[in-house]
């Protein structure tokens, strides 16, 4: 629900961002840090599919919105390789967001 609310707050539509529960269809993964650490199956899945993971420390609207902005910014900048902290803008290096 928070992700949908963040998408609405960013005034995005279905063409900008599509949600899926199927990791094989995903271009990126947005996850709550505490859930990701506890679930080795999710960790194995994103590693085997070689997709970037955007992790928020909390599920607050502010943190989820920041994570979505970072994800979209990376795609707009044409980055092909994800996961390097060096490629993330300083404003996106907030405590709320970590790119694995």
N, C-alpha and C positions, 0 to 999 in steps of 0.2 A: 504494500500500500504506500509506503514511503517513497519508493522508487517512482511509482506512478504520479504521486504528488510532486516530486521533484521535476519530473518531465513536464508536468503542467506548469509549474512555476517558471521553468526555463522557456516556456511557450514553444515547445517542440511538438512535432507531429509524428505520425507513424513512419514517414519517409526519413526523418532524421535519425530515429533510433527505434529498433525493433527488439522487443523482449522475447526471450525463449528460455524454456526450462531444459532444453536439450543442449548439452555442452558441445556436441559435435556440430551444431549449427551456429555456435557462438563465435564471434570475432574477439570478444573480451569477456572477462568474468568480473562481476562486482560482488564482493563478499564482505561479510562482517568478520573482523579479525578473530574474534573468539570462536566463531563457528568454523572458520577455516582451519584454525590450529587443532581443533578437536576432531576433524573429519579427514582421515587419511585417504578415503576414497575420492573426495573432491580434489585433494592435492594431487593424487595420482592422475586423475582425469585431466586437469588443466595442464599438467606437465606432459602427458602423452599426446595431447592435442596441440601443444606448443602455442598456447594463447596467453596474452597478458592478463594479469590479475590486478584489479584495483581493489584495495582493501580499506575499509573504514573502521575506525576504532569504535564508533557508536552508530546506531541506526537513526540518528537525528536527521531531520530534514536538511539542516545545514551541511552536515558531513556527506550525506548521500548526494546532494546537489553539487558539492565541490568535487566529488569523485566523478560524477557524470561529466562535469565541465572539463576535468583533466582528460578523461577518456576521449571526448570529442575534440579537444584541442590537439591531442596527439594524432588523431586521424586527420584533422584538417592540416596539420603541419606536414603530413605525408610521411610520418615516421613508419618505417617498415619493421624495425627491430624495437621491441618494447622491453621494459624491465630495467633499463639503465637510469638510475637516479640522475645522472649527469644531463640527460636529455629533458628533464622536467623543469619547467619554469620555476623560479624561486617562489612565486606566489602559490604554487601548487605543492610546495614542500611542507605544508602545514602539518601539524601533529595529527590532524584528522585523517590524513590520506597517506598511504604507503603503496608504492607500486613494486610488486615482486617481479 
